[in-house]
């Protein structure tokens, strides 16, 4: 029984390894989606007054036509004001869509970091 079990585990591992190293499927992303231009994110005035800074990482679903249909906060900055501002600003971003091996535009997901950093005050 133990010998059979070890043999079964070996074949399972062999099949699992082969699946992991198989060629990518035809619709695999070869060229990732990228923003069409430099995205602009406004600093919320309330967050600026309170001295809030942080990094928001957005996860965006980019469709084959370059539009986005879903944007979520993947990693919060810790500030609701900054997270909301990043989400709001990201809704209108257009992308050059991802391409597959055949050069066809496909849907994909991207992570977009948004860094909110206050400029040092000028000394008088």
ROKE-778497 format. One record per residue (C-alpha): residue number from 1; residue in three letters; x, y, z; chain. Coordinates in Angstrom, 1 decimal, decimal comma. Each point is the difference from the previous one (the first is absolute). Layout:
<rs>
{NUM "ala" {X Y Z} "A"}
...
</rs>
This chain:
<rs>
{1 "unk" {0,0 0,0 0,0} "A"}
{2 "unk" {2,7 2,5 1,0} "A"}
{3 "unk" {1,9 -0,9 -3,3} "A"}
{4 "unk" {-3,2 0,7 -2,0} "A"}
{5 "unk" {-0,5 3,3 1,8} "A"}
{6 "unk" {3,6 1,1 -0,6} "A"}
{7 "unk" {-0,4 -0,9 -3,7} "A"}
{8 "unk" {-3,2 1,9 -0,3} "A"}
{9 "unk" {1,5 3,1 1,7} "A"}
{10 "unk" {2,9 -0,2 -2,4} "A"}
{11 "unk" {-2,2 -0,1 -3,1} "A"}
{12 "unk" {-2,2 2,8 1,4} "A"}
{13 "unk" {3,1 2,2 0,6} "A"}
{14 "unk" {1,3 -0,8 -3,5} "A"}
{15 "unk" {-3,3 1,0 -1,6} "A"}
{16 "unk" {-0,2 3,1 2,2} "A"}
{17 "unk" {3,5 1,0 -1,0} "A"}
{18 "unk" {-0,8 -0,5 -3,7} "A"}
{19 "unk" {-3,1 2,2 0,3} "A"}
{20 "unk" {2,0 2,8 1,7} "A"}
{21 "unk" {2,6 0,1 -2,7} "A"}
{22 "unk" {-2,3 -0,5 -3,0} "A"}
{23 "unk" {0,0 2,7 -2,7} "A"}
{24 "unk" {-2,2 3,0 0,7} "A"}
{25 "unk" {-3,5 -0,2 -1,4} "A"}
{26 "unk" {-0,7 1,9 -3,2} "A"}
{27 "unk" {-1,8 2,8 1,9} "A"}
{28 "unk" {2,9 0,5 2,4} "A"}
{29 "unk" {1,1 3,7 0,5} "A"}
{30 "unk" {3,1 0,7 -2,1} "A"}
{31 "unk" {-0,2 3,8 0,1} "A"}
{32 "unk" {-1,5 1,5 3,2} "A"}
{33 "unk" {-2,5 2,8 0,1} "A"}
{34 "unk" {1,5 3,5 0,6} "A"}
{35 "unk" {-1,6 3,4 0,5} "A"}
{36 "unk" {-0,6 2,2 -3,1} "A"}
{37 "unk" {2,0 3,0 1,3} "A"}
{38 "unk" {0,9 0,9 3,6} "A"}
{39 "unk" {-2,9 -0,4 2,4} "A"}
{40 "unk" {-0,7 3,1 2,1} "A"}
{41 "unk" {-1,2 -0,4 3,5} "A"}
{42 "unk" {-1,2 3,0 2,0} "A"}
{43 "unk" {1,1 0,4 3,6} "A"}
{44 "unk" {-3,2 0,3 2,2} "A"}
{45 "unk" {0,1 3,4 1,7} "A"}
{46 "unk" {-1,3 -1,4 3,3} "A"}
{47 "unk" {2,8 -2,6 0,0} "A"}
{48 "unk" {2,5 2,7 -0,8} "A"}
{49 "unk" {-1,2 2,1 2,9} "A"}
{50 "unk" {0,3 -2,9 2,4} "A"}
{51 "unk" {3,5 -0,9 -1,3} "A"}
{52 "unk" {-1,1 -3,5 -1,3} "A"}
{53 "unk" {2,4 -1,9 -2,2} "A"}
{54 "unk" {0,1 -3,5 -1,3} "A"}
{55 "unk" {0,1 -2,6 -2,7} "A"}
{56 "unk" {-3,2 -1,3 -1,5} "A"}
{57 "unk" {0,2 -3,0 -2,3} "A"}
{58 "unk" {-2,9 -0,4 -2,4} "A"}
{59 "unk" {-0,9 -3,2 -1,8} "A"}
{60 "unk" {-1,7 0,8 -3,3} "A"}
{61 "unk" {-1,7 -2,3 -2,5} "A"}
{62 "unk" {1,0 1,3 -3,5} "A"}
{63 "unk" {-2,3 -1,1 -2,8} "A"}
{64 "unk" {1,2 -0,8 -3,5} "A"}
{65 "unk" {-1,2 3,4 -1,2} "A"}
{66 "unk" {2,3 1,8 2,5} "A"}
{67 "unk" {-2,8 1,0 2,4} "A"}
{68 "unk" {-0,3 -1,0 3,6} "A"}
{69 "unk" {-3,1 -1,6 1,4} "A"}
{70 "unk" {1,2 -0,8 3,6} "A"}
{71 "unk" {2,3 1,9 2,3} "A"}
{72 "unk" {0,6 -1,1 3,6} "A"}
{73 "unk" {2,4 1,0 2,8} "A"}
{74 "unk" {2,5 -2,9 0,0} "A"}
{75 "unk" {2,1 1,6 2,8} "A"}
{76 "unk" {-1,3 2,9 2,1} "A"}
{77 "unk" {2,1 3,0 0,9} "A"}
{78 "unk" {-1,7 0,0 3,5} "A"}
{79 "unk" {-1,8 3,2 -1,0} "A"}
{80 "unk" {-3,6 -0,2 -1,2} "A"}
{81 "unk" {0,4 3,4 -1,7} "A"}
{82 "unk" {3,0 -1,1 -2,0} "A"}
{83 "unk" {-1,5 -3,4 -0,9} "A"}
{84 "unk" {-3,2 1,7 -1,2} "A"}
{85 "unk" {1,8 2,6 -2,0} "A"}
{86 "unk" {2,2 -2,6 -1,7} "A"}
{87 "unk" {-3,1 -2,1 -0,9} "A"}
{88 "unk" {-1,9 3,0 -1,4} "A"}
{89 "unk" {3,0 1,2 -2,1} "A"}
{90 "unk" {0,7 -3,5 -1,4} "A"}
{91 "unk" {-3,5 -0,5 -1,4} "A"}
{92 "unk" {0,8 2,1 -3,1} "A"}
{93 "unk" {3,4 -1,4 -0,9} "A"}
{94 "unk" {0,3 -1,5 -3,5} "A"}
{95 "unk" {2,5 -2,8 -0,7} "A"}
{96 "unk" {1,8 -1,5 -2,9} "A"}
{97 "unk" {-1,5 -3,5 0,6} "A"}
{98 "unk" {2,0 -3,2 0,6} "A"}
{99 "unk" {0,8 -2,2 -3,0} "A"}
{100 "unk" {0,2 -3,8 -0,2} "A"}
{101 "unk" {2,5 -2,1 -2,0} "A"}
{102 "unk" {-2,0 0,6 -3,2} "A"}
{103 "unk" {0,1 3,8 0,5} "A"}
{104 "unk" {-3,8 0,1 0,8} "A"}
{105 "unk" {-1,1 2,5 2,7} "A"}
{106 "unk" {-1,3 -1,8 3,1} "A"}
{107 "unk" {-1,5 0,8 3,4} "A"}
{108 "unk" {2,6 0,1 2,8} "A"}
{109 "unk" {0,6 1,3 3,5} "A"}
{110 "unk" {2,6 2,5 1,1} "A"}
{111 "unk" {1,2 1,4 3,3} "A"}
{112 "unk" {0,5 3,7 0,0} "A"}
{113 "unk" {1,8 1,6 2,9} "A"}
{114 "unk" {-1,0 3,6 0,9} "A"}
{115 "unk" {2,4 1,8 2,3} "A"}
{116 "unk" {-1,3 3,0 2,0} "A"}
{117 "unk" {2,9 2,0 1,4} "A"}
{118 "unk" {-0,2 3,6 1,2} "A"}
{119 "unk" {2,7 2,4 -1,2} "A"}
{120 "unk" {2,2 1,5 2,7} "A"}
{121 "unk" {-1,1 3,4 1,1} "A"}
{122 "unk" {2,2 2,8 -1,3} "A"}
{123 "unk" {1,9 1,8 2,7} "A"}
{124 "unk" {-0,4 3,7 0,2} "A"}
</rs>
